[in-house]
Every structure is written in structure tokens, then in C-alpha cells.
């Protein structure tokens, strides 16, 4: 599942994300996801999602009805898809 240069990063509640040197996240990303004010009936989209960190963080607790991550770079989109399948 992991490609060369990738690793699994734990996000809590048993959720893990695939990250690499190019596609990673910072504390700001975690704070942004925590700042999001969504309801369980909402539909959420994360533009320029990278490896999919915000959608995965939002899915841990009180997940919205639908979450989409959009990424134009194939490497990031692939990592996001594999992270979703992994979880």
C-alpha cells in the first residue's frame, strides 16, 4: 500500500493518513479542520486537499453527510484515495 518515501501518520480515533515529503500537513491544517463548523447533514468539499488530511480529520467524529476532497496533482489524489481505502 505504501510507496517509496511515504509513511502512515496517525490522526486519532484509529484514523491514519498516508503522507510524504511533498504531501504532508502542519498544525495549521489540524486547527482549520477543528475550526470548521459543520453539521451531520452538511456536504463538505475541500479544494486543494493534498493528501486528504482535512476530509479524514472531519470524518473522525461528527462527520458531515458527505465529504469530497479535490486535488489536481495525481500523486496527492492517489495518496488521498489510498488513505480513504486504508481507513
GUKERO-344765 format. One record per residue (C-alpha): residue number from 0; residue in one letter; x, y, z. Coordinates in nm, 3 decimals, always signed. Each point is the difference from the previous one (the first is absolute). Layout:
<nodes>
@n: NUM res: A x: X y: Y z: Z .
...
</nodes>
This chain:
<nodes>
@n: 0 res: X x: +0.000 y: +0.000 z: +0.000 .
@n: 1 res: X x: +0.278 y: +0.249 z: +0.083 .
@n: 2 res: X x: +0.226 y: +0.119 z: -0.279 .
@n: 3 res: X x: +0.364 y: +0.100 z: +0.036 .
@n: 4 res: X x: +0.039 y: +0.313 z: +0.214 .
@n: 5 res: X x: -0.347 y: -0.030 z: +0.158 .
@n: 6 res: X x: -0.102 y: -0.073 z: +0.357 .
@n: 7 res: X x: -0.318 y: -0.036 z: +0.205 .
@n: 8 res: X x: -0.076 y: +0.282 z: +0.241 .
@n: 9 res: X x: -0.258 y: -0.063 z: +0.281 .
@n: 10 res: X x: -0.282 y: +0.255 z: +0.030 .
@n: 11 res: X x: -0.177 y: -0.142 z: +0.306 .
@n: 12 res: X x: -0.308 y: -0.218 z: +0.039 .
@n: 13 res: X x: +0.174 y: -0.271 z: -0.203 .
@n: 14 res: X x: +0.023 y: +0.217 z: -0.315 .
@n: 15 res: X x: +0.332 y: +0.007 z: -0.189 .
@n: 16 res: X x: +0.108 y: +0.198 z: -0.305 .
@n: 17 res: X x: +0.269 y: -0.063 z: -0.258 .
@n: 18 res: X x: +0.247 y: +0.291 z: -0.019 .
@n: 19 res: X x: +0.326 y: +0.070 z: -0.181 .
@n: 20 res: X x: +0.257 y: +0.276 z: -0.004 .
@n: 21 res: X x: -0.196 y: +0.179 z: -0.275 .
@n: 22 res: X x: -0.350 y: -0.063 z: +0.139 .
@n: 23 res: X x: -0.014 y: +0.048 z: +0.376 .
@n: 24 res: X x: -0.182 y: +0.224 z: +0.246 .
@n: 25 res: X x: +0.071 y: +0.245 z: +0.281 .
@n: 26 res: X x: -0.165 y: +0.104 z: +0.324 .
@n: 27 res: X x: -0.188 y: +0.269 z: -0.196 .
@n: 28 res: X x: -0.175 y: -0.273 z: -0.199 .
@n: 29 res: X x: -0.119 y: -0.170 z: +0.317 .
@n: 30 res: X x: -0.120 y: +0.332 z: +0.143 .
@n: 31 res: X x: -0.188 y: +0.081 z: -0.321 .
@n: 32 res: X x: -0.182 y: -0.334 z: +0.006 .
@n: 33 res: X x: -0.086 y: +0.055 z: +0.366 .
@n: 34 res: X x: -0.125 y: +0.352 z: -0.080 .
@n: 35 res: X x: -0.246 y: -0.127 z: -0.264 .
@n: 36 res: X x: -0.354 y: +0.037 z: +0.127 .
@n: 37 res: X x: -0.195 y: -0.278 z: -0.171 .
@n: 38 res: X x: -0.309 y: -0.201 z: +0.079 .
@n: 39 res: X x: -0.060 y: -0.370 z: -0.066 .
@n: 40 res: X x: -0.235 y: +0.093 z: -0.287 .
@n: 41 res: X x: +0.252 y: +0.226 z: -0.180 .
@n: 42 res: X x: +0.191 y: -0.070 z: -0.320 .
@n: 43 res: X x: +0.366 y: +0.108 z: +0.021 .
@n: 44 res: X x: +0.261 y: +0.050 z: -0.272 .
@n: 45 res: X x: +0.372 y: +0.055 z: +0.059 .
@n: 46 res: X x: +0.165 y: +0.165 z: -0.301 .
@n: 47 res: X x: +0.374 y: -0.061 z: -0.044 .
@n: 48 res: X x: -0.025 y: -0.279 z: +0.254 .
@n: 49 res: X x: +0.352 y: -0.135 z: -0.055 .
@n: 50 res: X x: +0.017 y: -0.341 z: +0.168 .
@n: 51 res: X x: -0.356 y: +0.039 z: +0.133 .
@n: 52 res: X x: +0.076 y: +0.103 z: +0.356 .
@n: 53 res: X x: -0.300 y: +0.227 z: +0.062 .
@n: 54 res: X x: -0.263 y: -0.247 z: -0.129 .
@n: 55 res: X x: +0.154 y: -0.276 z: +0.212 .
@n: 56 res: X x: +0.011 y: +0.222 z: +0.309 .
@n: 57 res: X x: -0.365 y: +0.098 z: -0.051 .
@n: 58 res: X x: -0.099 y: -0.367 z: -0.035 .
@n: 59 res: X x: +0.131 y: -0.094 z: +0.346 .
@n: 60 res: X x: -0.287 y: +0.137 z: +0.210 .
@n: 61 res: X x: -0.334 y: +0.161 z: -0.086 .
@n: 62 res: X x: +0.068 y: -0.054 z: -0.370 .
@n: 63 res: X x: -0.204 y: +0.199 z: -0.252 .
@n: 64 res: X x: -0.236 y: -0.190 z: -0.231 .
@n: 65 res: X x: +0.240 y: +0.029 z: -0.293 .
@n: 66 res: X x: +0.366 y: +0.098 z: -0.027 .
@n: 67 res: X x: +0.187 y: +0.055 z: -0.328 .
@n: 68 res: X x: +0.367 y: +0.080 z: -0.045 .
@n: 69 res: X x: +0.119 y: +0.153 z: -0.328 .
@n: 70 res: X x: +0.366 y: -0.016 z: -0.103 .
@n: 71 res: X x: +0.147 y: +0.068 z: -0.348 .
@n: 72 res: X x: +0.338 y: -0.163 z: +0.065 .
@n: 73 res: X x: -0.022 y: -0.373 z: -0.077 .
@n: 74 res: X x: +0.245 y: -0.094 z: +0.278 .
@n: 75 res: X x: -0.205 y: +0.176 z: +0.269 .
@n: 76 res: X x: -0.331 y: -0.132 z: -0.135 .
@n: 77 res: X x: +0.144 y: -0.353 z: -0.001 .
@n: 78 res: X x: +0.118 y: +0.033 z: +0.360 .
@n: 79 res: X x: -0.342 y: +0.132 z: +0.104 .
@n: 80 res: X x: -0.181 y: -0.290 z: -0.169 .
@n: 81 res: X x: +0.228 y: -0.257 z: +0.160 .
@n: 82 res: X x: -0.040 y: +0.164 z: +0.342 .
@n: 83 res: X x: -0.380 y: -0.017 z: -0.030 .
@n: 84 res: X x: +0.019 y: -0.369 z: -0.098 .
@n: 85 res: X x: +0.240 y: -0.067 z: +0.287 .
@n: 86 res: X x: -0.243 y: +0.146 z: +0.251 .
</nodes>
